[in-house]
C-alpha cells in the first residue's frame, strides 16, 4: 500500500463521508460533483479497494474508506497542531533552550535573570550544563549547546560573541587579610606571599593567571586545587588565603561583606573579558534569541566592574558583536 496520499483527495473523501453524498461534498467544496467523484476514484485506484458504497441517493464509507477518513483526520489534527506550535515558537510560548556555562556564572545566572525569564515564559524548557572554558567552547562549536557563557575564550572563527565586556581578575580576600589593607591594587608579587586556592587548568581564569605569572616569573603557593568556585569562596571566607576570579563570580559574598574583590595590577588580568557566545552562523530559534538578549541586559557579568563598589553597575561598556 502506498505510504503517502494526496491530501486533496483525502479531503474530498472526508467531505463526502461527513455530508453523506457526492453532491453535498461538491457544494461544500464549490466544485462539480464529477470532480469529487473523479478524485475519490483516483484514491480508490491508489489503494486498490472501494472506499465508498452507495445507498439510495447518498454514500457511506466502506471499512477501508473509514480507515482513510480517520487517517486524514489524524493528519489534519497534526498539521494544525504543528502550525500552532510554530506560532508558539515565534511568540516564545514554546521551545527548548540549551545553555552551557562556567560555575562562576551560576550565582549570577540563577540569582535573577533566568528566574525572570522563566516566569515570563513558563512553557519553555532548559538544559544547563556546567563545565570549564574548553568544554564550553566544544559544546557550542559541536552544537550540543545553543548559548555559551564563558570567561576568556580562545580566538576561534567558529564562535560568535554577542556581547563582551572587561571583567578583571581579582584577588578575592577576607576583609581581615593583609592585602585588604594594602591601600592599592595588589601586584602578582604581593599575592605570591600568601596561600592561594586555584582552579584547575581547564578554566579561563586559571589559564590567564598562569600566563600572567609566567610573564613576571612569579609563582604562587597553592594549598588547594579544585574545579569548584564554591570551594574557592569558602576557602577565602574561612580566611585561609586568596582565590582568583572576576568580581561577579563572588558578587553575593562581596555585597554581604564576607570577602573583598581587589583587581590585580597586571595588564593581562585587567583586560580579561566575559563573553556570551554562539556558534558562528547558527540561526537561533526565537526563544533562544530572546533569552540571549535578556541575559545580556540582566546579568551582572555584563555590567562593568567598578573598583571599590560592592557590585557591578550598569554603564555603557558592553560591546556587541
C-alpha positions in Angstrom: 0.0 0.0 0.0 1.3 3.5 -0.8 2.9 5.3 2.2 1.6 8.7 1.1 -1.8 10.0 0.0 -2.9 13.1 -2.0 -4.2 15.4 0.7 -6.8 16.9 -1.7 -8.2 13.5 -2.5 -8.4 12.7 1.2 -10.2 15.9 1.8 -12.8 15.2 -0.8 -13.4 11.7 0.7 -13.8 13.2 4.2 -16.4 15.7 3.0 -18.3 13.1 1.0 -18.5 10.8 4.1 -19.2 13.6 6.5 -22.1 15.0 4.3 -23.3 11.7 3.1 -23.3 12.5 -0.6 -21.1 13.4 -3.5 -23.3 16.3 -4.4 -23.2 17.7 -0.8 -19.4 17.5 -0.8 -19.3 19.2 -4.2 -21.5 22.1 -2.9 -19.4 22.5 0.2 -16.1 22.5 -1.8 -17.6 24.7 -4.6 -16.6 22.2 -7.3 -18.5 20.0 -9.7 -19.8 16.6 -8.5 -17.8 15.0 -11.2 -14.6 16.4 -9.8 -15.3 14.9 -6.4 -16.2 11.5 -7.9 -13.0 11.6 -10.0 -10.7 12.4 -7.1 -12.2 9.7 -5.0 -11.9 7.2 -7.9 -8.2 8.1 -8.2 -7.8 7.5 -4.5 -9.5 4.1 -4.8 -7.2 3.2 -7.6 -4.2 4.2 -5.5 -5.3 1.8 -2.6 -6.8 -0.8 -4.9 -10.1 -1.0 -3.0 -13.5 0.5 -2.8 -13.8 3.4 -0.4 -17.5 4.4 -0.8 -20.7 2.5 -1.2 -23.9 4.0 -2.5 -27.2 3.7 -0.7 -30.3 5.5 -2.1 -29.1 8.9 -3.2 -26.2 9.0 -0.7 -22.9 7.4 0.0 -21.2 6.0 3.1 -17.7 4.8 3.8 -16.6 1.2 3.4 -14.4 -0.2 6.2 -11.3 0.8 4.1 -12.9 4.3 3.4 -13.4 4.8 7.2 -9.8 3.9 7.9 -8.7 6.6 5.4 -11.1 9.1 6.8 -9.7 8.5 10.3 -6.2 8.8 8.9 -7.0 12.1 7.2 -8.4 13.4 10.5 -5.2 12.5 12.3 -3.1 14.1 9.6 -5.2 17.3 9.7 -5.0 17.5 13.5 -1.3 17.0 13.4 -0.9 19.8 10.8 -3.0 22.2 12.9 -1.1 21.3 16.0 2.3 21.8 14.2 1.1 25.2 12.9 0.1 26.2 16.4 3.4 25.1 17.8 5.2 27.1 15.2 3.2 30.1 16.1 4.1 29.5 19.8 7.7 29.3 18.9 7.5 32.8 17.4 5.9 34.2 20.5 8.3 32.4 23.0 5.4 30.2 24.3 7.2 27.0 23.4 10.8 25.8 22.9 13.8 24.2 24.5 17.0 26.2 25.2 20.4 24.6 25.7 22.9 26.6 27.8 26.5 25.8 28.8 28.4 27.9 31.3 31.2 28.0 33.8 30.4 27.6 37.5 31.4 31.2 38.2 28.4 32.5 36.3 25.8 30.3 38.1 25.0 32.6 41.0 24.6 35.5 38.6 22.5 33.5 36.2 20.2 31.9 38.7 20.1 34.8 41.0 17.6 36.7 38.9 18.0 36.7 35.1 16.9 33.1 34.4 14.2 33.3 37.1 12.7 36.4 35.4 12.8 34.7 32.0 11.2 31.5 33.3 8.4 33.5 35.0 7.7 35.4 31.8 7.7 32.3 29.6 6.7 29.3 31.8 6.3 26.8 29.0 9.9 27.0 27.8 12.3 24.3 29.0 16.0 24.4 29.6 19.1 22.3 29.8 22.0 23.8 31.7 25.5 22.2 31.7 28.4 23.4 33.8 32.0 23.0 32.7 35.3 24.7 32.1 36.2 27.0 29.2 37.4 24.2 26.9 34.1 22.3 27.5 32.0 25.4 26.9 33.7 26.1 23.5 33.4 22.5 22.5 29.7 22.3 23.3 28.9 25.4 21.4 31.0 24.5 18.3 29.7 21.0 18.1 26.1 22.1 18.5 25.5 20.5 21.9 24.6 23.9 23.3 23.0 26.9 21.7 24.4 29.6 24.1 27.7 29.6 26.0 28.6 32.0 28.8 32.4 31.9 29.1 35.3 33.8 30.5 38.4 34.5 28.4 37.5 32.2 25.5 40.2 31.4 22.9 40.1 33.2 19.5 38.1 30.9 17.3 36.4 31.7 14.0 33.7 29.2 14.7 32.5 31.3 17.6 30.4 34.5 17.6 30.5 36.8 20.6 27.2 38.6 21.0 28.5 40.6 24.0 31.9 41.0 25.6 33.0 43.2 28.5 36.1 43.6 30.5 35.9 41.9 33.9 39.3 42.0 35.5 40.5 39.0 37.5 40.5 40.0 41.2 42.3 38.7 44.3 39.3 37.6 46.5 40.4 38.1 50.1 38.9 38.0 53.6 38.2 41.5 55.0 40.9 40.8 57.6 43.5 39.7 55.1 46.6 41.9 54.9 46.0 42.7 51.2 42.7 44.2 52.2 44.7 47.0 54.0 47.3 47.4 51.3 45.7 50.7 50.0 46.4 49.9 46.3 45.7 47.3 43.7 47.9 44.3 44.6 50.6 43.1 42.2 51.3 39.5 41.5 54.4 39.8 43.6 52.2 40.8 46.5 49.9 37.9 46.1 52.7 35.4 45.8 53.5 35.8 49.5 50.2 34.2 50.7 48.5 30.8 50.4 46.1 30.6 47.5 43.4 28.3 46.2 43.5 27.6 42.5 41.1 26.4 39.8 42.3 23.6 37.5 43.7 24.4 34.1 40.5 24.0 32.0 39.1 27.3 33.4 39.8 30.6 31.6 40.6 32.3 34.9 43.4 29.8 35.7 44.8 30.0 32.2 45.1 33.7 32.5 46.7 33.6 35.9 49.3 31.1 34.6 50.2 33.3 31.6 50.3 36.4 33.8 52.5 34.7 36.4 54.9 33.4 33.7 55.2 36.9 32.3 56.5 38.1 35.6 58.3 34.9 36.5 56.2 34.7 39.6 54.9 31.5 41.3 52.1 31.0 43.8 51.7 28.8 46.8 48.6 26.8 46.1 47.3 24.9 49.1 44.1 23.9 47.4 43.4 22.9 43.7 39.7 22.5 42.8 37.2 22.7 40.0 34.7 24.5 42.2 34.1 28.2 42.7 32.2 27.4 45.8 35.3 25.8 47.3 37.3 28.8 46.4 34.9 31.2 48.1 34.6 29.0 51.1 38.4 28.9 51.3 38.5 32.8 51.4 35.6 33.1 53.8 37.5 30.9 56.2 40.4 33.3 55.9 42.7 30.5 54.7 44.2 32.5 51.9 43.4 34.1 48.5 41.4 33.0 45.4 41.3 34.4 41.9 38.1 35.2 39.9 36.2 38.1 38.4 34.2 40.0 40.9 30.8 39.0 39.5 31.6 35.4 40.5 31.6 36.4 44.1 29.0 39.2 43.9 26.9 37.9 46.7 29.8 37.4 49.1 31.2 40.8 48.2 27.8 42.5 48.8 27.4 40.7 52.1 30.8 41.8 53.3 32.2 38.3 53.5 35.0 39.0 51.0 36.7 41.8 49.2 37.5 41.8 45.4 40.8 43.5 44.6 41.6 43.9 40.9 45.1 42.7 40.4 47.6 45.2 38.9 48.6 43.4 35.7 47.6 44.4 32.1 46.5 41.0 31.0 44.4 40.4 34.1 42.8 43.8 33.8 41.8 43.2 30.2 40.1 39.8 30.7 36.6 39.6 29.2 33.3 37.9 29.8 31.6 36.7 26.6 28.3 35.3 25.7 28.8 33.1 22.6 27.0 31.0 20.0 28.4 29.0 17.0 29.1 31.4 14.1 26.4 31.2 11.5 24.0 29.2 13.7 20.4 30.5 13.4 18.9 30.7 16.8 15.2 29.9 17.4 13.1 32.9 18.8 13.1 31.5 22.3 16.9 31.1 22.4 17.4 34.5 20.8 15.1 36.1 23.4 17.0 34.5 26.3 20.3 35.6 24.8 19.2 39.2 24.7 17.7 39.0 28.2 20.9 37.7 29.7 23.0 40.4 28.1 20.7 43.0 29.6 20.3 41.4 33.1 23.4 39.5 34.1 25.9 41.2 36.4 28.7 39.7 34.4 27.9 42.1 31.5 27.9 45.1 33.8 31.2 46.9 34.0 33.1 46.3 37.3 33.7 49.4 39.3 36.6 49.1 41.8 35.6 49.8 45.4 31.9 49.1 44.8 30.1 46.1 46.3 28.7 45.1 43.0 29.0 45.9 39.3 27.0 48.8 37.9 25.3 49.3 34.5 27.2 51.5 32.2 27.8 51.9 28.5 30.6 49.4 28.5 29.2 46.3 26.8 30.4 45.7 23.3 28.1 43.9 21.0 29.3 41.8 18.1 
